[in-house]
């Protein structure tokens, strides 16, 4: 039973009085003598108004009118009252007619009663809210100096809801002094008494004119360019501006706009691209009710890939990972988020063929995502044999098991560093691509390669490094002023991996559209500014020189490759040449290299498989080395 507070009881008494007053006024307006005649017989009047009040009050109760918080009365609450009154008046007409309507009370009296009832009930609630809003606003004005003056960027649904919450919560210590919007039709108008200014190009002048300290981006569909433009404006000002953002369109669509989900602008917001719709039906058909194996499941890509796969309700998800801690954390996270999912956590190394054989025979995976790999470029330059054994031998082991057990699809997670590689990591990933293409020649399994660039926030990524350096007060280290890289968020990359995998028929190299590459120096400047500092004033940027195996620009296609479109605009197919007939013999030779083999000899062996590979033949330590390109 609904608990009745003192405030709710007061509302009920208010409504009962309105019921009596509305009907009495309706009767008097239609026939001034009707009401005196009704009250000339007190017992009849008491019976009549008792039934009227009981019927209408109970109808309001059933419709949930008294579950609403009076302080936050809104359109849905007023609509609920209107529906309740629309039923309450006819019911009261029916039940009072059983007593016999007094002289002068007609159908038209009840029709007019409906209008007066709605007016009285709603006006009382709106008046209460206006008084409370006025009191809060007065309280804010009394402590005006302690409140930060704020602009909301975006005078839409999200902005209005955000203003409403800020207005209600004095603990936020924010005073919204205006909206800023680009739409000419909105500029000059107001929302809840707050003026709308614009366009956003005039933001710097508006900030100065209205002494603003806070900006909130309430444009959930804002593009990378719009967010970057806003951050650049803030960076150009002499004063420090706190910049926050409302993160997701879904929150607006479901009404979950709240100051609790506001966050600081992140590098991901500056590097993200316009979202494209995914073919969810095709993706689901590939995964739903199937056994899925993910190698390297605990890594940055592997773990997010598992989360995305789990959403499509696979029959089982086999997590293959060599690091105990990563596997434990992933299993716990997936179990909490997807309690009905069958999870098989396996500690294993892709270099161990016997372990893989046991996994394939026992759990019979139908789709394999091979994400296990060593990816750190400088480390692999110093550990080339380990790169070969994991990135090449590991791929061969998993791919051959997939072919042997007639797995439906095998998906290799590749890298843009595999194109015209200048380092061990990239070269071994290119050989892994060739291994899959070689396996496709006589296999039932559909082998596919998905190639993309850097992902934001992954282990070894530049963004976590920059964040730590900024927290320490700098310097932020960049290897070269002209260094450029492709970037994509981990969720976006993994979603597109599944999308690309669902489009392939076997033997394709699928390349994700990474957009335009970004200068790492620009990224460093943006991150320093987002942290509230001035680049090269508060925090220095230092250039340390290219590390072993690094190159200035990454590529997504070989010179000999042509690309074809697919059904998804973010996925292309690289039409590539199959491995040569000598591939198997050269691969066997590479996989047999001993631990003590000189680095130069190892690299020459790699070059027989990847002729476009160019490498450094001499360096003395991690920071000093000599580049020497070999001839093909």
Long-range contacts (C-beta under 8 A, 24 or more apart in sequence): 2-66, 2-67, 4-66, 7-70, 8-66, 11-66, 11-70, 12-57, 12-66, 14-124, 15-57, 15-60, 15-65, 15-121, 16-53, 16-57, 18-117, 18-120, 18-121, 18-124, 19-52, 19-53, 19-56, 19-57, 19-117, 20-49, 20-52, 20-53, 21-120, 22-113, 22-116, 22-117, 22-119, 22-120, 23-49, 23-52, 23-109, 23-113, 23-116, 23-117, 25-116, 26-109, 26-110, 26-112, 26-113, 26-116, 27-104, 27-105, 27-109, 29-112, 30-104, 30-106, 30-108, 30-109, 30-112, 31-104, 33-104, 34-102, 34-103, 34-104, 34-105, 34-109, 35-104, 37-102, 37-103, 37-104, 38-102, 38-103, 38-104, 38-105, 41-102, 44-99, 44-102, 45-102, 47-99, 48-96, 48-99, 48-102, 51-92, 51-95, 51-96, 51-99, 52-92, 52-96, 55-88, 55-91, 55-92, 55-95, 55-96, 56-85, 56-88, 56-89, 56-91, 56-92, 56-117, 59-84, 59-87, 59-88, 59-91, 60-84, 60-85, 60-88, 63-87, 70-125, 70-128, 70-129, 71-128, 71-129, 71-132, 72-129, 72-168, 73-125, 73-126, 73-128, 73-129, 77-125, 78-122, 78-125, 81-118, 81-121, 81-122, 81-125, 82-118, 85-114, 85-117, 85-118, 85-121, 86-114, 88-117, 89-113, 89-114, 89-117, 133-167, 136-167, 136-168, 136-170, 137-167, 139-170, 140-170, 140-175, 144-175, 146-173, 147-173, 147-174, 147-175, 148-173, 148-174, 148-175, 148-213, 148-214, 148-242, 149-175, 149-177, 149-210, 149-211, 149-212, 149-213, 149-214, 150-174, 150-175, 150-176, 150-177, 150-212, 150-213, 150-214, 150-215, 150-216, 151-176, 151-177, 151-178, 151-179, 151-180, 151-203, 151-206, 151-207, 151-210, 151-212, 151-214, 151-215, 151-216, 152-176, 152-178, 152-179, 152-180, 152-216, 152-218, 153-179, 153-180, 153-181, 153-200, 153-203, 153-215, 153-216, 153-217, 153-218, 153-219, 153-230, 154-179, 154-180, 154-181, 154-217, 154-218, 154-219, 154-222, 155-179, 155-180, 155-181, 155-183, 155-186, 155-189, 155-191, 155-196, 156-181, 156-218, 156-219, 157-252, 157-257, 158-218, 158-219, 158-220, 158-246, 158-251, 158-252, 158-257, 159-191, 159-218, 160-191, 160-192, 161-252, 161-255, 161-257, 162-216, 162-218, 162-246, 162-257, 162-259, 163-191, 163-192, 163-194, 164-192, 165-257, 165-258, 165-259, 166-259, 167-192, 169-259, 172-259, 174-214, 177-210, 177-212, 178-206, 178-210, 180-206, 200-226, 200-229, 200-230, 200-233, 203-230, 203-233, 204-233, 204-236, 204-237, 207-237, 207-239, 207-241, 208-237, 212-241, 213-239, 213-240, 213-241, 213-242, 214-241, 214-242, 214-243, 214-244, 215-241, 215-242, 215-243, 215-244, 216-244, 216-245, 216-246, 216-262, 217-243, 217-244, 217-245, 217-246, 217-265, 218-246, 218-257, 219-246, 220-246, 220-247, 220-248, 220-249, 220-251, 220-252, 221-249, 223-274, 224-269, 224-270, 224-271, 224-272, 224-273, 224-274, 227-265, 227-269, 227-270, 228-270, 228-526, 231-265, 231-270, 231-526, 231-529, 231-530, 234-529, 235-529, 235-534, 240-532, 242-532, 243-530, 245-269, 264-530, 265-530, 266-530, 267-456, 267-463, 267-523, 267-526, 267-527, 267-530, 268-456, 268-457, 268-489, 270-523, 270-526, 271-456, 271-487, 271-488, 271-489, 271-518, 271-523, 272-489, 272-492, 273-515, 275-492, 276-568, 276-569, 276-570, 278-495, 278-496, 278-499, 278-568, 279-499, 279-502, 279-567, 279-568, 282-499, 282-502, 282-503, 283-312, 283-498, 283-499, 283-502, 284-312, 284-313, 285-502, 286-367, 286-409, 286-498, 286-501, 286-502, 287-312, 287-313, 287-314, 287-367, 287-498, 288-312, 288-313, 288-314, 289-313, 289-314, 289-315, 290-314, 290-315, 290-366, 290-367, 290-408, 291-315, 291-316, 291-318, 291-363, 291-364, 291-365, 291-366, 291-367, 292-316, 292-317, 292-318, 292-365, 292-366, 292-367, 292-368, 292-369, 293-318, 293-320, 293-359, 293-363, 293-365, 293-367, 293-368, 293-369, 294-318, 294-319, 294-320, 294-368, 294-369, 294-371, 295-320, 295-321, 295-350, 295-368, 295-369, 295-370, 295-371, 295-372, 295-394, 295-398, 296-320, 296-321, 296-350, 296-370, 296-371, 296-372, 296-373, 296-413, 297-321, 297-326, 297-327, 297-330, 297-371, 298-323, 298-325, 298-326, 298-327, 298-329, 298-330, 299-326, 299-371, 299-372, 299-458, 299-459, 300-455, 300-457, 300-458, 300-459, 300-461, 300-490, 301-371, 301-413, 301-455, 301-458, 301-490, 301-493, 301-494, 301-497, 302-369, 302-371, 302-372, 303-330, 303-333, 304-490, 304-491, 304-493, 304-494, 305-369, 305-371, 305-413, 305-494, 305-497, 305-498, 306-330, 306-334, 307-333, 307-334, 307-337, 307-494, 308-491, 308-494, 308-495, 308-498, 309-369, 309-498, 310-334, 310-337, 310-338, 310-341, 311-338, 312-498, 313-341, 314-341, 315-342, 316-341, 316-342, 316-343, 316-344, 316-363, 317-341, 317-342, 317-343, 317-344, 318-344, 318-346, 318-359, 318-363, 318-365, 319-343, 319-344, 319-345, 319-346, 320-346, 320-348, 320-350, 320-359, 320-372, 321-345, 321-346, 321-347, 321-348, 321-372, 322-347, 322-348, 322-349, 322-350, 322-372, 349-394, 350-390, 350-393, 350-394, 350-395, 350-397, 350-398, 351-389, 351-390, 351-393, 351-394, 351-397, 352-397, 353-397, 353-401, 356-397, 356-398, 356-401, 357-401, 360-401, 360-402, 360-404, 360-405, 360-407, 361-405, 364-405, 365-402, 365-405, 365-407, 366-407, 366-408, 366-409, 367-407, 367-408, 367-409, 367-410, 367-411, 367-501, 368-398, 368-402, 368-407, 368-409, 368-410, 368-411, 369-411, 369-413, 369-497, 369-501, 370-395, 370-398, 370-399, 370-410, 370-411, 370-412, 370-413, 371-413, 372-398, 373-413, 373-429, 373-432, 374-425, 374-428, 375-415, 375-425, 375-460, 376-425, 376-460, 377-417, 377-423, 377-424, 377-425, 377-426, 377-547, 377-548, 377-549, 377-550, 378-547, 378-548, 378-549, 378-550, 378-622, 380-423, 380-424, 380-425, 380-428, 380-549, 381-423, 381-424, 381-425, 381-548, 381-549, 381-616, 381-619, 382-548, 382-622, 384-424, 384-599, 384-602, 384-603, 385-593, 385-594, 385-595, 385-597, 385-602, 387-424, 387-425, 387-428, 388-428, 388-590, 388-591, 388-593, 388-602, 388-606, 389-591, 391-425, 391-428, 391-429, 391-431, 391-432, 392-428, 392-431, 392-432, 392-435, 392-587, 392-590, 392-591, 393-591, 395-432, 395-435, 395-436, 396-435, 396-587, 396-591, 399-435, 399-436, 399-439, 399-447, 400-439, 402-439, 402-445, 402-447, 403-439, 403-443, 403-444, 403-445, 406-444, 406-445, 407-445, 408-445, 408-446, 409-445, 409-446, 409-448, 409-501, 409-504, 410-436, 410-439, 410-445, 410-446, 410-447, 410-448, 411-448, 411-449, 411-450, 411-497, 411-501, 412-436, 412-447, 412-448, 412-449, 412-450, 413-450, 413-497, 414-449, 414-450, 414-451, 414-452, 414-509, 415-451, 415-452, 415-453, 416-451, 416-452, 416-453, 416-454, 416-486, 416-514, 416-554, 416-555, 416-556, 417-554, 418-451, 419-451, 419-554, 419-555, 419-556, 419-557, 419-558, 420-555, 420-558, 420-559, 420-612, 420-613, 420-614, 421-610, 421-612, 421-613, 421-614, 422-549, 422-550, 422-551, 422-613, 422-614, 422-615, 422-616, 423-548, 423-549, 423-550, 423-551, 423-615, 424-549, 424-603, 424-606, 424-615, 425-549, 426-549, 426-613, 427-603, 427-606, 427-610, 427-613, 427-615, 428-606, 430-610, 430-613, 431-587, 431-590, 431-606, 431-609, 431-610, 433-509, 434-579, 434-583, 434-587, 434-609, 434-610, 435-587, 437-507, 437-509, 437-576, 437-578, 437-579, 438-578, 438-579, 438-583, 438-584, 438-587, 440-506, 440-507, 441-578, 445-506, 446-504, 446-505, 446-506, 446-507, 447-506, 447-507, 448-500, 448-501, 448-504, 448-506, 448-507, 448-508, 448-509, 448-510, 449-508, 449-509, 449-510, 450-496, 450-497, 450-500, 450-501, 450-510, 450-511, 450-512, 451-509, 451-510, 451-511, 451-512, 451-556, 451-574, 452-486, 452-488, 452-493, 452-496, 452-497, 452-511, 452-512, 452-514, 452-556, 453-485, 453-486, 453-487, 453-488, 453-514, 453-517, 453-554, 453-556, 454-485, 454-486, 454-487, 454-488, 455-487, 455-488, 455-489, 455-490, 455-493, 456-487, 456-488, 456-489, 456-490, 457-489, 457-490, 458-490, 462-520, 462-523, 463-523, 463-527, 466-523, 466-524, 466-527, 467-527, 470-527, 470-528, 470-531, 470-533, 470-539, 473-539, 474-538, 474-539, 474-540, 474-541, 475-539, 475-540, 475-541, 475-542, 476-524, 476-527, 476-528, 476-539, 476-540, 476-541, 476-542, 477-541, 477-542, 477-543, 477-544, 478-520, 478-521, 478-524, 478-541, 478-542, 478-543, 478-544, 479-520, 479-543, 479-544, 479-545, 479-546, 479-547, 479-550, 480-520, 480-543, 480-545, 480-546, 480-552, 481-519, 481-521, 481-543, 482-519, 482-552, 483-519, 483-520, 483-521, 483-546, 483-550, 483-552, 484-517, 484-518, 484-519, 484-520, 484-552, 484-553, 484-554, 485-517, 485-518, 485-520, 485-554, 486-514, 486-515, 486-517, 486-518, 486-554, 486-556, 487-514, 487-515, 487-518, 488-512, 488-514, 488-515, 496-568, 496-570, 496-571, 499-568, 499-570, 499-571, 500-566, 500-568, 500-571, 503-566, 503-567, 503-568, 503-571, 508-573, 508-574, 509-561, 509-573, 509-574, 509-576, 510-566, 510-571, 510-572, 510-573, 510-574, 511-556, 511-557, 511-563, 511-571, 511-572, 511-573, 511-574, 512-570, 512-571, 512-572, 513-569, 513-570, 513-571, 513-572, 514-556, 517-553, 517-554, 544-623, 545-623, 547-622, 547-623, 548-616, 548-619, 548-622, 548-625, 549-615, 549-616, 558-612, 559-612, 583-609, 607-632
